[in-house]
Amino acid sequence: MAVARGQPAGGGMRLLQVAAEIFPWVKTGGLGDVVAALPPALARAGADVRLLLPGYPPLLEALEAARVVASLGSTFGAATVEVRRGRLPGLDLPVYLIDSPFLYDRPGNPYLTPDRGDWPDNPRRFGLLGWVAAHLGSGDVDRDWRADLVHAHDWHAALACAHLALHPGPRPASVFTVHNLAFVGEFDPLQLGELQLPRSTFAPEGLEFHGKGSFMKAGLYYADQLTTVSPTYAHEIQTSAFGCGFEGLLMRRSPVLAGILNGVDTTVWNPATDPHLEARYDSGNLAGKAQVKAALQRSLGLRADPQAMLVGVVTRLAYQKGVDLLVQSMRQLAGERVQLALLGSGDPQIERDLAQLAGELPEAVSVSFGYDDALSHRIIAGADVVAVPSRYEPCGLTQLYGLRYGSAPVVHAVGGLADTVVDASEANLQADRATGFAFVSATEAALHAALHRAQRLHADPPRWRQLMRRAMAQDFSWDEAAARYLALFRAVTGRLAR
């Protein structure tokens, strides 16, 4: 390594956040939103926070005041690897990027080829991320800084926890956050050497998972502290139904497993200031929401009907997300003044089924494939309800955006969906606690019944406005989540110091 270890600057707790995505430059789902919002919230709370990300072209192009802090030479299959430090526009904290065009300058999204297959060298691409994270956190990369704690997000960053646990000298604490346990980050054990890991780590008490190596297992086994993105999901993943084969390990590690809900970046998601909307509104003046709905119906070719209940869906199109449950239900509901506006991409068969549905019901169903940030805001704001019928959902952000915009969530009561939406039962409506509609079985019939309940309440404007205002009054700010993370980080570092 080209630089020597140095001493860190003073200030609050020194935190290195490590991830593979960040909104708006690189985003495939909620992880990018979390990484854009949590580090600044931690910094506002007094921590010395820095970010480490792969050097994708959009990030390298956006990096300001950049300088090389380490030249790592030939490693992880790349001829040259450098670590650059600078700042990203609108993000007031230092950012490190791993500059290796051979590994990160690719078409497609960060993980998949344009044909939607995994990049075959993903283990090297994200193995390098974890390796640099461990050495940067330990003070071996940037001579001006080292971390008290390294926070690794999801499987892409998980090897940082293994490298830190194997570090021979003083090291930072490690926290590993599971955003989605289903993505295990599989690799061939023959690759251990090129991932800079000793052969001894390939064992049941280590990286081995059903005969393969697993990045996810590295985080779950080696991290000093585990978190998930909602309290309910932290319990669910200790069961065979949601544990993805890791439930035994997670039950053993339950004393160091916690659930902290994600938050909403209110500078980005705010109906009173949102630049993507035709009209602004808030809970005290809801007139603008009707204007946004009317504009959305016009632009998507839906029947102009202010009394129709417009269902918004913004999601990955995958089995997990339960979008297939909507297809038959919408065929029945379309004749009952229910409309659907959907934005997403993913599974080709789900895309075909949705395209067929939109062709059958052009005035009731609009389907847009791909990712469009402006349209996602307009759908969340213009919809009367936001449907999140996920079969499982670690946290979910769409329902939080729906609450913020007065678009009542209709959710399967699992994971973070169960933690954030209060069902509109008659008792909850009477007590002014209801914020949406929850169903307990991931079936078409259960979703259909929940949408019917929503439709009946939507036909009662005074009670619907009461539901909207209660939803908009919920506080899922990142500052609250950051305070919980910082308390946990202090507990972890204190525990390891003893």
C-alpha positions as CSV (number, residue, x, y, z in Angstrom):
1,M,0.0,0.0,0.0
2,A,1.3,3.4,-1.0
3,V,0.5,5.4,2.2
4,A,1.3,4.9,5.8
5,R,-1.1,4.7,8.7
6,G,-1.9,8.0,10.3
7,Q,-3.9,9.3,13.3
8,P,-7.5,10.5,12.9
9,A,-8.7,14.0,13.4
10,G,-10.8,14.9,16.5
11,G,-14.5,15.4,16.7
12,G,-17.4,13.0,17.3
13,M,-17.6,9.3,16.7
14,R,-15.8,8.4,13.5
15,L,-18.0,6.3,11.3
16,L,-17.3,4.8,7.9
17,Q,-20.5,4.0,5.9
18,V,-19.9,1.4,3.2
19,A,-22.4,0.6,0.4
20,A,-22.9,-0.2,-3.3
21,E,-25.5,2.5,-4.1
22,I,-26.4,6.1,-3.4
23,F,-29.3,8.2,-4.7
24,P,-29.5,9.9,-7.2
25,W,-26.3,8.7,-8.9
26,V,-26.7,4.9,-8.5
27,K,-30.0,3.4,-7.4
28,T,-31.8,0.1,-7.9
29,G,-34.0,0.2,-4.8
30,G,-34.4,1.5,-1.3
31,L,-30.7,1.0,-0.4
32,G,-29.7,4.0,-2.5
33,D,-32.2,6.2,-0.7
34,V,-31.0,5.0,2.7
35,V,-27.3,5.6,1.9
36,A,-28.1,9.1,0.7
37,A,-30.0,10.0,3.9
38,L,-28.6,8.1,6.9
39,P,-25.0,9.4,6.7
40,P,-26.0,13.1,6.6
41,A,-28.4,12.5,9.5
42,L,-25.6,10.9,11.5
43,A,-23.4,13.9,10.7
44,R,-26.1,16.3,11.9
45,A,-26.2,14.4,15.2
46,G,-22.5,15.1,15.7
47,A,-20.7,12.1,14.2
48,D,-17.6,12.3,11.9
49,V,-19.1,10.4,9.0
50,R,-17.5,9.3,5.7
51,L,-18.8,7.2,2.9
52,L,-17.1,4.5,0.8
53,L,-18.6,3.5,-2.6
54,P,-17.5,1.7,-5.7
55,G,-16.2,4.2,-8.4
56,Y,-19.0,3.9,-10.9
57,P,-18.7,6.5,-13.7
58,P,-21.6,8.7,-12.6
59,L,-20.0,9.0,-9.1
60,L,-16.5,9.6,-10.4
61,E,-17.8,12.3,-12.8
62,A,-19.7,14.0,-9.9
63,L,-16.9,13.9,-7.3
64,E,-15.7,17.4,-6.5
65,A,-12.3,18.4,-5.1
66,A,-11.1,14.8,-5.7
67,R,-7.6,13.6,-4.9
68,V,-6.0,10.2,-4.7
69,V,-5.4,9.1,-1.2
70,A,-4.0,5.6,-2.0
71,S,-2.7,3.7,-5.0
72,L,-3.3,0.0,-4.4
73,G,-1.7,-1.2,-7.6
74,S,-2.9,-4.5,-9.2
75,T,-5.4,-6.3,-7.0
76,F,-8.7,-8.2,-7.2
77,G,-8.2,-8.9,-10.9
78,A,-7.7,-5.2,-11.8
79,A,-4.4,-3.8,-13.2
80,T,-4.8,-0.6,-11.3
81,V,-6.9,0.4,-8.3
82,E,-6.9,3.9,-6.7
83,V,-8.9,5.3,-3.8
84,R,-10.1,8.9,-4.4
85,R,-11.5,11.3,-1.7
86,G,-13.8,14.2,-2.5
87,R,-17.3,15.4,-2.1
88,L,-20.6,14.8,-3.9
89,P,-22.9,17.7,-4.8
90,G,-25.4,18.3,-2.0
91,L,-23.7,15.8,0.3
92,D,-21.7,17.7,3.0
93,L,-19.4,14.9,4.1
94,P,-16.2,13.2,2.7
95,V,-16.7,10.5,0.1
96,Y,-14.2,7.8,-0.9
97,L,-14.5,6.1,-4.3
98,I,-12.7,3.0,-5.4
99,D,-11.4,4.0,-8.9
100,S,-11.1,0.8,-11.0
101,P,-12.7,1.1,-14.4
102,F,-12.0,-2.6,-15.1
103,L,-14.3,-3.6,-12.3
104,Y,-16.9,-0.7,-12.1
105,D,-17.2,0.9,-15.6
106,R,-20.0,-1.4,-16.9
107,P,-23.3,-1.0,-18.7
108,G,-26.4,-2.2,-17.0
109,N,-27.1,-1.7,-13.3
110,P,-24.5,-2.2,-10.6
111,Y,-25.0,-5.9,-10.3
112,L,-26.6,-7.1,-13.6
113,T,-25.5,-7.2,-17.2
114,P,-27.8,-5.5,-19.8
115,D,-29.3,-9.0,-20.3
116,R,-30.2,-9.1,-16.5
117,G,-27.7,-11.8,-15.6
118,D,-25.2,-11.3,-12.7
119,W,-21.8,-10.0,-13.7
120,P,-19.7,-13.2,-13.3
121,D,-17.0,-11.2,-11.4
122,N,-19.3,-9.7,-8.9
123,P,-17.4,-11.5,-6.0
124,R,-14.2,-9.6,-7.0
125,R,-16.1,-6.3,-7.6
126,F,-17.7,-6.3,-4.2
127,G,-14.9,-8.2,-2.5
128,L,-12.7,-5.2,-3.2
129,L,-15.3,-2.9,-1.6
130,G,-15.2,-4.9,1.6
131,W,-11.4,-5.2,1.6
132,V,-10.9,-1.5,1.1
133,A,-13.5,-0.7,3.7
134,A,-11.6,-2.7,6.4
135,H,-8.3,-1.1,5.5
136,L,-9.7,2.4,5.3
137,G,-11.5,2.0,8.6
138,S,-8.3,0.7,10.2
139,G,-6.3,3.7,9.0
140,D,-4.3,2.0,6.3
141,V,-5.6,3.9,3.3
142,D,-6.1,7.5,4.2
143,R,-3.2,8.7,6.5
144,D,-5.5,11.5,7.8
145,W,-8.3,9.4,9.1
146,R,-9.4,6.1,10.7
147,A,-12.8,4.9,11.9
148,D,-14.1,4.0,15.3
149,L,-16.8,1.9,13.6
150,V,-17.4,0.5,10.1
151,H,-21.1,0.2,9.1
152,A,-21.5,-2.2,6.1
153,H,-24.8,-2.2,4.2
154,D,-26.1,-5.4,2.7
155,W,-24.2,-8.3,1.1
156,H,-22.1,-6.1,-1.2
157,A,-20.2,-4.6,1.8
158,A,-20.3,-7.7,4.0
159,L,-16.7,-8.9,3.5
160,A,-15.6,-5.8,5.4
161,C,-16.8,-7.5,8.6
162,A,-14.7,-10.6,7.9
163,H,-11.6,-8.7,7.1
164,L,-12.0,-6.6,10.2
165,A,-12.5,-9.7,12.4
166,L,-9.3,-11.2,10.9
167,H,-7.3,-7.9,11.3
168,P,-4.2,-8.7,13.4
169,G,-4.0,-5.3,15.3
170,P,-6.4,-2.7,16.7
171,R,-9.4,-2.3,14.6
172,P,-12.7,-0.5,14.4
173,A,-15.9,-2.1,15.5
174,S,-18.2,-3.5,12.7
175,V,-21.9,-3.3,12.2
176,F,-23.7,-5.1,9.4
177,T,-27.2,-4.1,8.3
178,V,-29.3,-6.6,6.4
179,H,-31.5,-4.7,3.9
180,N,-32.7,-7.9,2.2
181,L,-31.6,-11.4,3.4
182,A,-32.6,-13.1,0.2
183,F,-29.6,-11.9,-1.7
184,V,-26.8,-14.0,-0.3
185,G,-23.9,-12.9,-2.5
186,E,-22.7,-16.4,-3.5
187,F,-19.2,-17.2,-4.6
188,D,-17.0,-20.2,-5.4
189,P,-14.7,-21.2,-2.5
190,L,-11.8,-21.4,-5.0
191,Q,-12.0,-17.6,-5.1
192,L,-11.0,-17.1,-1.4
193,G,-7.4,-16.3,-2.3
194,E,-8.4,-13.6,-4.8
195,L,-10.7,-12.2,-2.2
196,Q,-7.7,-11.9,0.2
197,L,-9.3,-14.4,2.6
198,P,-7.6,-17.4,4.2
199,R,-8.8,-20.9,3.4
200,S,-9.7,-21.4,7.1
201,T,-12.7,-19.0,6.7
202,F,-14.5,-21.5,4.5
203,A,-16.2,-23.4,7.3
204,P,-19.7,-23.6,8.8
205,E,-18.3,-21.3,11.5
206,G,-17.4,-18.8,8.8
207,L,-18.3,-18.1,5.2
208,E,-19.6,-21.5,4.1
209,F,-23.2,-21.7,3.0
210,H,-24.6,-24.9,1.4
211,G,-21.2,-25.7,-0.2
212,K,-20.6,-22.2,-1.5
213,G,-19.1,-19.0,0.0
214,S,-21.6,-16.3,0.9
215,F,-21.0,-12.6,1.4
216,M,-24.2,-12.4,3.5
217,K,-22.9,-15.1,5.8
218,A,-19.7,-13.1,6.2
219,G,-21.6,-10.2,7.6
220,L,-24.0,-12.3,9.7
221,Y,-21.1,-14.3,11.2
222,Y,-18.3,-11.9,11.7
223,A,-19.9,-8.5,12.4
224,D,-19.8,-7.3,16.0
225,Q,-23.4,-6.1,15.7
226,L,-26.2,-7.0,13.4
227,T,-29.1,-4.8,12.4
228,T,-32.1,-5.0,10.1
229,V,-34.2,-2.2,8.8
230,S,-37.3,-2.8,10.9
231,P,-38.0,-4.5,14.3
232,T,-40.5,-7.0,12.9
233,Y,-38.0,-8.1,10.2
234,A,-35.4,-8.7,12.9
235,H,-37.8,-11.2,14.5
236,E,-39.0,-12.7,11.1
237,I,-35.5,-13.6,9.9
238,Q,-35.0,-15.9,12.9
239,T,-37.8,-18.1,11.5
240,S,-37.7,-20.7,8.7
241,A,-40.3,-18.8,6.8
242,F,-38.1,-15.7,6.4
243,G,-34.6,-16.8,7.4
244,C,-33.4,-17.9,3.9
245,G,-31.4,-20.7,5.6
246,F,-29.7,-18.3,8.0
247,E,-32.2,-18.6,10.8
248,G,-30.1,-20.9,13.0
249,L,-27.2,-18.5,12.9
250,L,-29.4,-15.5,13.5
251,M,-31.1,-17.1,16.5
252,R,-27.6,-17.8,18.0
253,R,-26.7,-14.2,17.3
254,S,-30.0,-12.7,18.5
255,P,-28.3,-10.9,21.5
256,V,-26.5,-8.7,19.0
257,L,-29.4,-8.4,16.5
258,A,-31.5,-5.2,16.5
259,G,-34.1,-3.7,14.2
260,I,-34.1,0.0,13.4
261,L,-36.7,1.5,11.0
262,N,-35.5,3.3,7.9
263,G,-36.6,6.9,7.6
264,V,-37.8,9.4,5.0
265,D,-35.6,12.1,3.6
266,T,-38.0,15.0,4.0
267,T,-35.9,17.3,1.8
268,V,-36.7,15.0,-1.1
269,W,-40.1,13.6,-0.1
270,N,-42.3,16.6,0.9
271,P,-45.6,17.3,-0.9
272,A,-45.4,21.0,0.2
273,T,-42.1,21.6,-1.7
274,D,-41.9,18.7,-4.2
275,P,-40.7,20.2,-7.6
276,H,-42.0,17.2,-9.5
277,L,-45.7,18.0,-8.7
278,E,-48.1,20.2,-10.7
279,A,-49.4,21.6,-7.3
280,R,-48.2,21.6,-3.8
281,Y,-50.2,20.6,-0.7
282,D,-50.0,19.7,2.9
283,S,-52.3,18.2,5.6
284,G,-53.9,21.6,6.2
285,N,-54.7,22.3,2.5
286,L,-55.3,19.1,0.5
287,A,-56.7,20.8,-2.7
288,G,-53.4,20.5,-4.5
289,K,-53.5,16.7,-4.2
290,A,-56.6,16.5,-6.3
291,Q,-54.9,18.6,-8.9
292,V,-51.9,16.3,-9.0
293,K,-54.2,13.3,-9.3
294,A,-56.1,14.9,-12.2
295,A,-52.8,15.7,-14.0
296,L,-51.5,12.2,-13.5
297,Q,-54.7,10.7,-14.9
298,R,-54.4,12.9,-18.0
299,S,-50.7,12.3,-18.6
300,L,-51.1,8.5,-18.2
301,G,-54.1,8.2,-20.4
302,L,-56.4,7.1,-17.6
303,R,-60.1,8.1,-17.5
304,A,-60.5,11.6,-16.0
305,D,-62.6,10.7,-12.9
306,P,-62.0,12.5,-9.6
307,Q,-64.1,9.9,-7.7
308,A,-62.2,6.9,-9.0
309,M,-59.8,5.4,-6.4
310,L,-56.4,5.6,-8.0
311,V,-54.0,2.9,-6.8
312,G,-50.3,3.8,-7.2
313,V,-47.5,1.2,-7.3
314,V,-43.8,2.0,-7.6
315,T,-41.6,-1.1,-7.2
316,R,-39.2,-3.7,-8.5
317,L,-41.2,-6.3,-10.4
318,A,-40.2,-9.4,-8.6
319,Y,-42.0,-12.3,-6.9
320,Q,-41.1,-10.8,-3.5
321,K,-43.1,-7.6,-4.2
322,G,-46.4,-9.5,-4.8
323,V,-47.3,-7.4,-7.9
324,D,-48.7,-10.5,-9.5
325,L,-51.4,-10.5,-6.9
326,L,-52.7,-7.2,-8.3
327,V,-53.3,-8.4,-11.9
328,Q,-56.5,-10.5,-11.4
329,S,-57.7,-8.2,-8.7
330,M,-57.5,-5.2,-11.1
331,R,-59.5,-7.0,-13.7
332,Q,-62.4,-7.2,-11.2
333,L,-61.9,-3.7,-9.7
334,A,-61.6,-1.8,-12.9
335,G,-65.4,-1.9,-13.4
336,E,-65.8,-0.5,-9.9
337,R,-64.1,2.9,-10.5
338,V,-60.6,1.7,-9.4
339,Q,-57.6,2.7,-11.4
340,L,-53.9,1.5,-11.3
341,A,-50.8,3.6,-12.1
342,L,-47.7,1.4,-11.9
343,L,-44.0,2.1,-12.4
344,G,-41.3,-0.5,-12.2
345,S,-39.2,-3.1,-14.0
346,G,-37.8,-6.5,-13.4
347,D,-39.2,-10.0,-14.0
348,P,-40.0,-10.4,-17.7
349,Q,-43.1,-12.5,-17.1
350,I,-44.5,-10.0,-14.7
351,E,-43.8,-7.3,-17.2
352,R,-45.7,-9.2,-19.9
353,D,-48.7,-9.8,-17.6
354,L,-48.9,-6.2,-16.7
355,A,-48.6,-5.0,-20.3
356,Q,-51.4,-7.4,-21.2
357,L,-53.5,-6.0,-18.4
358,A,-52.9,-2.4,-19.5
359,G,-53.8,-3.4,-23.1
360,E,-57.1,-4.9,-21.9
361,L,-58.0,-1.9,-19.6
362,P,-56.3,1.2,-21.2
363,E,-58.5,3.7,-19.3
364,A,-58.1,2.0,-16.0
365,V,-54.5,0.7,-16.0
366,S,-51.3,2.5,-16.8
367,V,-48.0,0.6,-16.7
368,S,-44.6,2.3,-17.1
369,F,-41.5,0.2,-17.3
370,G,-38.1,1.4,-16.1
371,Y,-37.1,3.9,-13.5
372,D,-38.3,7.5,-13.6
373,D,-37.7,9.6,-10.4
374,A,-40.1,12.4,-11.4
375,L,-42.9,9.9,-12.3
376,S,-42.4,8.0,-9.0
377,H,-43.1,11.2,-7.1
378,R,-46.1,12.0,-9.2
379,I,-47.6,8.6,-8.7
380,I,-47.0,8.6,-5.0
381,A,-48.6,12.1,-4.7
382,G,-51.4,11.6,-7.2
383,A,-52.6,8.2,-6.0
384,D,-55.3,7.8,-3.4
385,V,-53.7,4.6,-2.1
386,V,-50.2,3.2,-2.5
387,A,-50.2,-0.6,-2.7
388,V,-47.3,-2.6,-1.3
389,P,-48.4,-6.2,-1.4
390,S,-44.9,-7.7,-0.8
391,R,-44.7,-11.3,0.3
392,Y,-41.9,-10.1,2.6
393,E,-40.5,-6.6,3.1
394,P,-37.5,-5.9,5.4
395,C,-38.7,-2.2,5.8
396,G,-40.1,-0.7,2.7
397,L,-39.9,3.0,1.8
398,T,-42.8,3.3,-0.6
399,Q,-45.4,3.0,2.2
400,L,-43.5,5.7,4.2
401,Y,-43.6,8.0,1.1
402,G,-47.3,7.2,0.8
403,L,-48.0,8.2,4.4
404,R,-46.0,11.4,3.9
405,Y,-48.1,12.3,0.8
406,G,-51.5,11.3,2.2
407,S,-51.8,8.3,-0.1
408,A,-53.0,5.6,2.2
409,P,-50.8,2.5,2.1
410,V,-52.4,-0.9,1.4
411,V,-49.9,-3.4,2.7
412,H,-49.2,-7.0,3.5
413,A,-48.6,-6.9,7.3
414,V,-45.0,-8.2,7.3
415,G,-41.6,-6.6,8.2
416,G,-41.5,-2.9,8.2
417,L,-44.9,-2.7,6.6
418,A,-46.4,-4.1,9.8
419,D,-44.3,-1.7,11.9
420,T,-45.4,1.5,10.0
421,V,-49.0,1.2,8.9
422,V,-52.0,1.1,11.3
423,D,-55.0,-0.7,9.8
424,A,-58.2,1.2,9.2
425,S,-60.3,-1.1,11.4
426,E,-63.4,0.5,12.7
427,A,-61.9,0.8,16.2
428,N,-58.7,2.5,14.8
429,L,-60.8,4.9,12.7
430,Q,-62.9,5.8,15.8
431,A,-59.7,6.4,17.8
432,D,-58.2,8.4,14.9
433,R,-55.2,6.0,14.8
434,A,-55.7,4.5,11.3
435,T,-53.2,5.3,8.6
436,G,-53.8,2.7,5.9
437,F,-55.0,-0.9,5.2
438,A,-53.2,-4.1,6.2
439,F,-53.9,-7.7,5.2
440,V,-52.3,-10.7,6.8
441,S,-52.2,-13.3,4.0
442,A,-50.2,-12.9,0.8
443,T,-53.1,-13.9,-1.5
444,E,-55.0,-12.3,-4.2
445,A,-58.2,-12.6,-2.2
446,A,-56.7,-10.9,0.8
447,L,-55.3,-8.0,-1.3
448,H,-58.6,-7.7,-3.1
449,A,-60.5,-7.5,0.2
450,A,-58.1,-4.8,1.5
451,L,-58.6,-2.7,-1.7
452,H,-62.4,-3.1,-1.3
453,R,-62.2,-1.8,2.2
454,A,-60.1,1.1,1.0
455,Q,-62.6,1.8,-1.8
456,R,-65.5,1.9,0.6
457,L,-63.8,4.4,2.9
458,H,-62.7,6.4,-0.1
459,A,-66.4,6.9,-1.0
460,D,-66.8,8.6,2.4
461,P,-64.9,11.9,1.9
462,P,-64.9,13.2,5.5
463,R,-63.6,9.9,6.9
464,W,-61.1,9.6,4.1
465,R,-59.7,13.1,4.8
466,Q,-59.3,12.1,8.5
467,L,-57.3,9.0,7.4
468,M,-55.1,11.1,5.1
469,R,-54.3,13.7,7.8
470,R,-53.5,11.0,10.4
471,A,-51.2,9.4,7.8
472,M,-49.5,12.7,7.0
473,A,-49.0,13.4,10.8
474,Q,-46.7,10.3,11.1
475,D,-43.0,11.1,11.8
476,F,-40.5,8.7,10.2
477,S,-37.6,11.1,10.0
478,W,-34.1,10.1,9.5
479,D,-33.0,12.1,12.5
480,E,-34.9,9.7,14.8
481,A,-33.3,6.7,13.1
482,A,-29.9,8.3,13.3
483,A,-30.3,8.8,17.0
484,R,-31.1,5.1,17.4
485,Y,-28.1,4.1,15.3
486,L,-25.7,6.3,17.3
487,A,-26.9,4.9,20.6
488,L,-26.3,1.4,19.2
489,F,-22.9,2.4,17.8
490,R,-21.8,3.7,21.2
491,A,-23.0,0.5,22.9
492,V,-21.1,-1.6,20.4
493,T,-17.8,0.3,20.8
494,G,-18.2,0.4,24.5
495,R,-18.8,-3.3,24.7
496,L,-15.7,-4.1,22.6
497,A,-13.5,-1.7,24.7
498,R,-14.2,-3.6,27.9
